[in-house]
């Protein structure tokens, strides 16, 4: 039954790759939609 765990492992790796790509696309859109902050807003950095 080694093939069962092999198929599950490959499926999980593909799922993580797809989620990572979707997260990257969403991250760019999220940063583009955020308003810019001024330094006087209490940002310490």
PQR file of N, CA, C, O and H, with PARSE charges and radii, in Angstrom:
ATOM      1  N   UNK A   1       0.821  -1.206   0.000 -0.4000 1.5000
ATOM      2  CA  UNK A   1       0.000   0.000   0.000 -0.0000 2.0000
ATOM      3  C   UNK A   1       0.861   1.265   0.000  0.5500 1.7000
ATOM      4  O   UNK A   1       0.365   2.347   0.313 -0.5500 1.4000
ATOM      5  N   UNK A   2       2.132   1.139  -0.345 -0.4000 1.5000
ATOM      6  CA  UNK A   2       3.005   2.302  -0.425 -0.0000 2.0000
ATOM      7  C   UNK A   2       2.505   3.307  -1.445  0.5500 1.7000
ATOM      8  O   UNK A   2       2.697   4.512  -1.285 -0.5500 1.4000
ATOM      9  H   UNK A   2       2.534   0.260  -0.599  0.4000 1.0000
ATOM     10  N   UNK A   3       1.870   2.815  -2.486 -0.4000 1.5000
ATOM     11  CA  UNK A   3       1.393   3.698  -3.556 -0.0000 2.0000
ATOM     12  C   UNK A   3       0.308   4.641  -3.052  0.5500 1.7000
ATOM     13  O   UNK A   3       0.167   5.749  -3.569 -0.5500 1.4000
ATOM     14  H   UNK A   3       1.714   1.835  -2.616  0.4000 1.0000
ATOM     15  N   UNK A   4      -0.456   4.221  -2.056 -0.4000 1.5000
ATOM     16  CA  UNK A   4      -1.507   5.076  -1.512 -0.0000 2.0000
ATOM     17  C   UNK A   4      -0.899   6.311  -0.851  0.5500 1.7000
ATOM     18  O   UNK A   4      -1.362   7.429  -1.076 -0.5500 1.4000
ATOM     19  H   UNK A   4      -0.342   3.321  -1.636  0.4000 1.0000
ATOM     20  N   UNK A   5       0.122   6.115  -0.048 -0.4000 1.5000
ATOM     21  CA  UNK A   5       0.769   7.261   0.592 -0.0000 2.0000
ATOM     22  C   UNK A   5       1.521   8.109  -0.428  0.5500 1.7000
ATOM     23  O   UNK A   5       1.606   9.329  -0.283 -0.5500 1.4000
ATOM     24  H   UNK A   5       0.498   5.206   0.135  0.4000 1.0000
ATOM     25  N   UNK A   6       2.071   7.459  -1.469 -0.4000 1.5000
ATOM     26  CA  UNK A   6       2.760   8.203  -2.519 -0.0000 2.0000
ATOM     27  C   UNK A   6       1.782   9.112  -3.256  0.5500 1.7000
ATOM     28  O   UNK A   6       2.093  10.277  -3.505 -0.5500 1.4000
ATOM     29  H   UNK A   6       2.002   6.468  -1.587  0.4000 1.0000
ATOM     30  N   UNK A   7       0.610   8.599  -3.605 -0.4000 1.5000
ATOM     31  CA  UNK A   7      -0.400   9.398  -4.299 -0.0000 2.0000
ATOM     32  C   UNK A   7      -0.894  10.522  -3.395  0.5500 1.7000
ATOM     33  O   UNK A   7      -1.074  11.647  -3.860 -0.5500 1.4000
ATOM     34  H   UNK A   7       0.358   7.653  -3.402  0.4000 1.0000
ATOM     35  N   UNK A   8      -1.115  10.243  -2.123 -0.4000 1.5000
ATOM     36  CA  UNK A   8      -1.532  11.294  -1.199 -0.0000 2.0000
ATOM     37  C   UNK A   8      -0.461  12.371  -1.065  0.5500 1.7000
ATOM     38  O   UNK A   8      -0.777  13.559  -1.015 -0.5500 1.4000
ATOM     39  H   UNK A   8      -0.968   9.329  -1.745  0.4000 1.0000
ATOM     40  N   UNK A   9       0.792  11.964  -1.008 -0.4000 1.5000
ATOM     41  CA  UNK A   9       1.879  12.928  -0.895 -0.0000 2.0000
ATOM     42  C   UNK A   9       1.992  13.808  -2.126  0.5500 1.7000
ATOM     43  O   UNK A   9       2.182  15.019  -2.005 -0.5500 1.4000
ATOM     44  H   UNK A   9       1.049  10.999  -1.048  0.4000 1.0000
ATOM     45  N   UNK A  10       1.877  13.218  -3.308 -0.4000 1.5000
ATOM     46  CA  UNK A  10       1.933  13.998  -4.548 -0.0000 2.0000
ATOM     47  C   UNK A  10       0.738  14.946  -4.616  0.5500 1.7000
ATOM     48  O   UNK A  10       0.890  16.111  -4.984 -0.5500 1.4000
ATOM     49  H   UNK A  10       1.723  12.235  -3.406  0.4000 1.0000
ATOM     50  N   UNK A  11      -0.439  14.456  -4.268 -0.4000 1.5000
ATOM     51  CA  UNK A  11      -1.632  15.307  -4.277 -0.0000 2.0000
ATOM     52  C   UNK A  11      -1.508  16.469  -3.307  0.5500 1.7000
ATOM     53  O   UNK A  11      -1.908  17.590  -3.620 -0.5500 1.4000
ATOM     54  H   UNK A  11      -0.563  13.510  -3.969  0.4000 1.0000
ATOM     55  N   UNK A  12      -0.956  16.208  -2.136 -0.4000 1.5000
ATOM     56  CA  UNK A  12      -0.775  17.266  -1.144 -0.0000 2.0000
ATOM     57  C   UNK A  12       0.236  18.298  -1.627  0.5500 1.7000
ATOM     58  O   UNK A  12       0.044  19.497  -1.424 -0.5500 1.4000
ATOM     59  H   UNK A  12      -0.631  15.297  -1.881  0.4000 1.0000
ATOM     60  N   UNK A  13       1.311  17.840  -2.264 -0.4000 1.5000
ATOM     61  CA  UNK A  13       2.320  18.767  -2.791 -0.0000 2.0000
ATOM     62  C   UNK A  13       1.731  19.637  -3.895  0.5500 1.7000
ATOM     63  O   UNK A  13       2.012  20.834  -3.955 -0.5500 1.4000
ATOM     64  H   UNK A  13       1.467  16.867  -2.429  0.4000 1.0000
ATOM     65  N   UNK A  14       0.920  19.050  -4.765 -0.4000 1.5000
ATOM     66  CA  UNK A  14       0.282  19.825  -5.832 -0.0000 2.0000
ATOM     67  C   UNK A  14      -0.695  20.829  -5.230  0.5500 1.7000
ATOM     68  O   UNK A  14      -0.756  21.975  -5.675 -0.5500 1.4000
ATOM     69  H   UNK A  14       0.692  18.078  -4.716  0.4000 1.0000
ATOM     70  N   UNK A  15      -1.454  20.413  -4.228 -0.4000 1.5000
ATOM     71  CA  UNK A  15      -2.389  21.318  -3.571 -0.0000 2.0000
ATOM     72  C   UNK A  15      -1.655  22.504  -2.942  0.5500 1.7000
ATOM     73  O   UNK A  15      -2.099  23.645  -3.069 -0.5500 1.4000
ATOM     74  H   UNK A  15      -1.404  19.482  -3.866  0.4000 1.0000
ATOM     75  N   UNK A  16      -0.546  22.244  -2.273 -0.4000 1.5000
ATOM     76  CA  UNK A  16       0.225  23.331  -1.674 -0.0000 2.0000
ATOM     77  C   UNK A  16       0.789  24.271  -2.736  0.5500 1.7000
ATOM     78  O   UNK A  16       0.828  25.484  -2.530 -0.5500 1.4000
ATOM     79  H   UNK A  16      -0.185  21.317  -2.170  0.4000 1.0000
ATOM     80  N   UNK A  17       1.223  23.726  -3.865 -0.4000 1.5000
ATOM     81  CA  UNK A  17       1.750  24.571  -4.940 -0.0000 2.0000
ATOM     82  C   UNK A  17       0.661  25.474  -5.505  0.5500 1.7000
ATOM     83  O   UNK A  17       0.909  26.647  -5.784 -0.5500 1.4000
ATOM     84  H   UNK A  17       1.192  22.741  -4.033  0.4000 1.0000
ATOM     85  N   UNK A  18      -0.540  24.937  -5.674 -0.4000 1.5000
ATOM     86  CA  UNK A  18      -1.655  25.734  -6.194 -0.0000 2.0000
ATOM     87  C   UNK A  18      -2.042  26.818  -5.196  0.5500 1.7000
ATOM     88  O   UNK A  18      -2.245  27.970  -5.580 -0.5500 1.4000
ATOM     89  H   UNK A  18      -0.741  23.984  -5.447  0.4000 1.0000
ATOM     90  N   UNK A  19      -2.146  26.460  -3.921 -0.4000 1.5000
ATOM     91  CA  UNK A  19      -2.493  27.448  -2.899 -0.0000 2.0000
ATOM     92  C   UNK A  19      -1.430  28.539  -2.792  0.5500 1.7000
ATOM     93  O   UNK A  19      -1.758  29.708  -2.593 -0.5500 1.4000
ATOM     94  H   UNK A  19      -1.982  25.525  -3.609  0.4000 1.0000
ATOM     95  N   UNK A  20      -0.163  28.162  -2.922 -0.4000 1.5000
ATOM     96  CA  UNK A  20       0.914  29.142  -2.863 -0.0000 2.0000
ATOM     97  C   UNK A  20       0.817  30.121  -4.027  0.5500 1.7000
ATOM     98  O   UNK A  20       1.018  31.321  -3.839 -0.5500 1.4000
ATOM     99  H   UNK A  20       0.103  27.212  -3.083  0.4000 1.0000
ATOM    100  N   UNK A  21       0.516  29.635  -5.214 -0.4000 1.5000
ATOM    101  CA  UNK A  21       0.368  30.514  -6.376 -0.0000 2.0000
ATOM    102  C   UNK A  21      -0.829  31.441  -6.204  0.5500 1.7000
ATOM    103  O   UNK A  21      -0.751  32.624  -6.536 -0.5500 1.4000
ATOM    104  H   UNK A  21       0.353  28.660  -5.366  0.4000 1.0000
ATOM    105  N   UNK A  22      -1.936  30.910  -5.686 -0.4000 1.5000
ATOM    106  CA  UNK A  22      -3.124  31.738  -5.476 -0.0000 2.0000
ATOM    107  C   UNK A  22      -2.861  32.798  -4.407  0.5500 1.7000
ATOM    108  O   UNK A  22      -3.317  33.934  -4.537 -0.5500 1.4000
ATOM    109  H   UNK A  22      -1.999  29.949  -5.417  0.4000 1.0000
ATOM    110  N   UNK A  23      -2.133  32.437  -3.357 -0.4000 1.5000
ATOM    111  CA  UNK A  23      -1.808  33.376  -2.295 -0.0000 2.0000
ATOM    112  C   UNK A  23      -0.929  34.502  -2.841  0.5500 1.7000
ATOM    113  O   UNK A  23      -1.133  35.670  -2.508 -0.5500 1.4000
ATOM    114  H   UNK A  23      -1.762  31.514  -3.252  0.4000 1.0000
ATOM    115  N   UNK A  24       0.043  34.152  -3.674 -0.4000 1.5000
ATOM    116  CA  UNK A  24       0.909  35.166  -4.260 -0.0000 2.0000
ATOM    117  C   UNK A  24       0.147  36.149  -5.127  0.5500 1.7000
ATOM    118  O   UNK A  24       0.413  37.350  -5.086 -0.5500 1.4000
ATOM    119  H   UNK A  24       0.208  33.204  -3.945  0.4000 1.0000
ATOM    120  N   UNK A  25      -0.796  35.654  -5.910 -0.4000 1.5000
ATOM    121  CA  UNK A  25      -1.610  36.539  -6.739 -0.0000 2.0000
ATOM    122  C   UNK A  25      -2.464  37.455  -5.866  0.5500 1.7000
ATOM    123  O   UNK A  25      -2.597  38.643  -6.161 -0.5500 1.4000
ATOM    124  H   UNK A  25      -1.012  34.678  -5.943  0.4000 1.0000
ATOM    125  N   UNK A  26      -3.035  36.918  -4.807 -0.4000 1.5000
ATOM    126  CA  UNK A  26      -3.888  37.705  -3.925 -0.0000 2.0000
ATOM    127  C   UNK A  26      -3.070  38.720  -3.135  0.5500 1.7000
ATOM    128  O   UNK A  26      -3.558  39.813  -2.848 -0.5500 1.4000
ATOM    129  H   UNK A  26      -2.927  35.954  -4.567  0.4000 1.0000
ATOM    130  N   UNK A  27      -1.845  38.378  -2.784 -0.4000 1.5000
ATOM    131  CA  UNK A  27      -0.998  39.286  -2.009 -0.0000 2.0000
ATOM    132  C   UNK A  27      -0.694  40.551  -2.811  0.5500 1.7000
ATOM    133  O   UNK A  27      -0.713  41.653  -2.262 -0.5500 1.4000
ATOM    134  H   UNK A  27      -1.449  37.490  -3.017  0.4000 1.0000
ATOM    135  N   UNK A  28      -0.414  40.398  -4.103 -0.4000 1.5000
ATOM    136  CA  UNK A  28      -0.152  41.569  -4.944 -0.0000 2.0000
ATOM    137  C   UNK A  28      -1.382  42.466  -5.007  0.5500 1.7000
ATOM    138  O   UNK A  28      -1.266  43.688  -4.907 -0.5500 1.4000
ATOM    139  H   UNK A  28      -0.398  39.503  -4.549  0.4000 1.0000
ATOM    140  N   UNK A  29      -2.546  41.873  -5.171 -0.4000 1.5000
ATOM    141  CA  UNK A  29      -3.781  42.655  -5.250 -0.0000 2.0000
ATOM    142  C   UNK A  29      -4.095  43.313  -3.907  0.5500 1.7000
ATOM    143  O   UNK A  29      -4.595  44.437  -3.866 -0.5500 1.4000
ATOM    144  H   UNK A  29      -2.640  40.881  -5.252  0.4000 1.0000
ATOM    145  N   UNK A  30      -3.803  42.619  -2.818 -0.4000 1.5000
ATOM    146  CA  UNK A  30      -4.072  43.178  -1.487 -0.0000 2.0000
ATOM    147  C   UNK A  30      -3.181  44.386  -1.221  0.5500 1.7000
ATOM    148  O   UNK A  30      -3.647  45.406  -0.712 -0.5500 1.4000
ATOM    149  H   UNK A  30      -3.397  41.706  -2.851  0.4000 1.0000
ATOM    150  N   UNK A  31      -1.909  44.272  -1.564 -0.4000 1.5000
ATOM    151  CA  UNK A  31      -1.006  45.412  -1.372 -0.0000 2.0000
ATOM    152  C   UNK A  31      -1.401  46.586  -2.258  0.5500 1.7000
ATOM    153  O   UNK A  31      -1.255  47.739  -1.852 -0.5500 1.4000
ATOM    154  H   UNK A  31      -1.531  43.444  -1.978  0.4000 1.0000
ATOM    155  N   UNK A  32      -1.891  46.317  -3.445 -0.4000 1.5000
ATOM    156  CA  UNK A  32      -2.290  47.393  -4.351 -0.0000 2.0000
ATOM    157  C   UNK A  32      -3.542  48.101  -3.841  0.5500 1.7000
ATOM    158  O   UNK A  32      -3.723  49.290  -4.101 -0.5500 1.4000
ATOM    159  H   UNK A  32      -2.010  45.380  -3.775  0.4000 1.0000
ATOM    160  N   UNK A  33      -4.403  47.393  -3.124 -0.4000 1.5000
ATOM    161  CA  UNK A  33      -5.659  47.992  -2.671 -0.0000 2.0000
ATOM    162  C   UNK A  33      -5.536  48.697  -1.320  0.5500 1.7000
ATOM    163  O   UNK A  33      -6.428  49.455  -0.943 -0.5500 1.4000
ATOM    164  H   UNK A  33      -4.256  46.427  -2.912  0.4000 1.0000
ATOM    165  N   UNK A  34      -4.444  48.459  -0.586 -0.4000 1.5000
ATOM    166  CA  UNK A  34      -4.278  49.101   0.717 -0.0000 2.0000
ATOM    167  C   UNK A  34      -3.947  50.577   0.541  0.5500 1.7000
ATOM    168  O   UNK A  34      -3.172  50.941  -0.344 -0.5500 1.4000
ATOM    169  H   UNK A  34      -3.719  47.843  -0.893  0.4000 1.0000
ATOM    170  N   UNK A  35      -4.530  51.425   1.377 -0.4000 1.5000
ATOM    171  CA  UNK A  35      -4.158  52.844   1.307 -0.0000 2.0000
ATOM    172  C   UNK A  35      -2.744  53.038   1.853  0.5500 1.7000
ATOM    173  O   UNK A  35      -2.297  52.292   2.724 -0.5500 1.4000
ATOM    174  H   UNK A  35      -5.160  51.130   2.096  0.4000 1.0000
ATOM    175  N   UNK A  36      -2.060  54.030   1.342 -0.4000 1.5000
ATOM    176  CA  UNK A  36      -0.708  54.301   1.839 -0.0000 2.0000
ATOM    177  C   UNK A  36      -0.802  54.989   3.193  0.5500 1.7000
ATOM    178  O   UNK A  36      -1.673  55.831   3.414 -0.5500 1.4000
ATOM    179  H   UNK A  36      -2.423  54.637   0.634  0.4000 1.0000
ATOM    180  N   UNK A  37       0.099  54.623   4.093 -0.4000 1.5000
ATOM    181  CA  UNK A  37       0.100  55.195   5.439 -0.0000 2.0000
ATOM    182  C   UNK A  37       1.165  56.261   5.533  0.5500 1.7000
ATOM    183  O   UNK A  37       2.224  56.161   4.913 -0.5500 1.4000
ATOM    184  H   UNK A  37       0.806  53.939   3.913  0.4000 1.0000
ATOM    185  N   UNK A  38       0.878  57.273   6.309 -0.4000 1.5000
ATOM    186  CA  UNK A  38       1.868  58.314   6.576 -0.0000 2.0000
ATOM    187  C   UNK A  38       2.661  57.947   7.812  0.5500 1.7000
ATOM    188  O   UNK A  38       2.179  57.184   8.649 -0.5500 1.4000
ATOM    189  H   UNK A  38       0.018  57.354   6.813  0.4000 1.0000
ATOM    190  N   UNK A  39       3.868  58.474   7.946 -0.4000 1.5000
ATOM    191  CA  UNK A  39       4.692  58.193   9.122 -0.0000 2.0000
ATOM    192  C   UNK A  39       4.100  58.786  10.389  0.5500 1.7000
ATOM    193  O   UNK A  39       4.393  58.297  11.480 -0.5500 1.4000
ATOM    194  H   UNK A  39       4.260  59.094   7.266  0.4000 1.0000
ATOM    195  N   UNK A  40       3.288  59.808  10.285 -0.4000 1.5000
ATOM    196  CA  UNK A  40       2.719  60.448  11.468 -0.0000 2.0000
ATOM    197  C   UNK A  40       1.566  59.640  12.069  0.5500 1.7000
ATOM    198  O   UNK A  40       0.976  60.061  13.063 -0.5500 1.4000
ATOM    199  H   UNK A  40       3.050  60.205   9.398  0.4000 1.0000
ATOM    200  N   UNK A  41       1.237  58.486  11.481 -0.4000 1.5000
ATOM    201  CA  UNK A  41       0.154  57.652  12.000 -0.0000 2.0000
ATOM    202  C   UNK A  41       0.591  56.799  13.185  0.5500 1.7000
ATOM    203  O   UNK A  41      -0.171  55.951  13.649 -0.5500 1.4000
ATOM    204  H   UNK A  41       1.716  58.144  10.672  0.4000 1.0000
ATOM    205  N   UNK A  42       1.802  57.011  13.676 -0.4000 1.5000
ATOM    206  CA  UNK A  42       2.267  56.238  14.815 -0.0000 2.0000
ATOM    207  C   UNK A  42       3.097  55.040  14.418  0.5500 1.7000
ATOM    208  O   UNK A  42       3.351  54.168  15.249 -0.5500 1.4000
ATOM    209  H   UNK A  42       2.421  57.699  13.299  0.4000 1.0000
ATOM    210  N   UNK A  43       3.521  54.973  13.185 -0.4000 1.5000
ATOM    211  CA  UNK A  43       4.349  53.869  12.724 -0.0000 2.0000
ATOM    212  C   UNK A  43       5.770  54.083  13.227  0.5500 1.7000
ATOM    213  O   UNK A  43       6.393  55.097  12.911 -0.5500 1.4000
ATOM    214  H   UNK A  43       3.314  55.681  12.510  0.4000 1.0000
ATOM    215  N   UNK A  44       6.288  53.139  14.005 -0.4000 1.5000
ATOM    216  CA  UNK A  44       7.599  53.304  14.620 -0.0000 2.0000
ATOM    217  C   UNK A  44       8.736  53.040  13.645  0.5500 1.7000
ATOM    218  O   UNK A  44       9.857  53.482  13.896 -0.5500 1.4000
ATOM    219  H   UNK A  44       5.782  52.315  14.261  0.4000 1.0000
ATOM    220  N   UNK A  45       8.498  52.350  12.561 -0.4000 1.5000
ATOM    221  CA  UNK A  45       9.600  52.009  11.653 -0.0000 2.0000
ATOM    222  C   UNK A  45       9.926  53.101  10.679  0.5500 1.7000
ATOM    223  O   UNK A  45      10.831  52.947   9.858 -0.5500 1.4000
ATOM    224  H   UNK A  45       7.588  51.991  12.357  0.4000 1.0000
TER
END
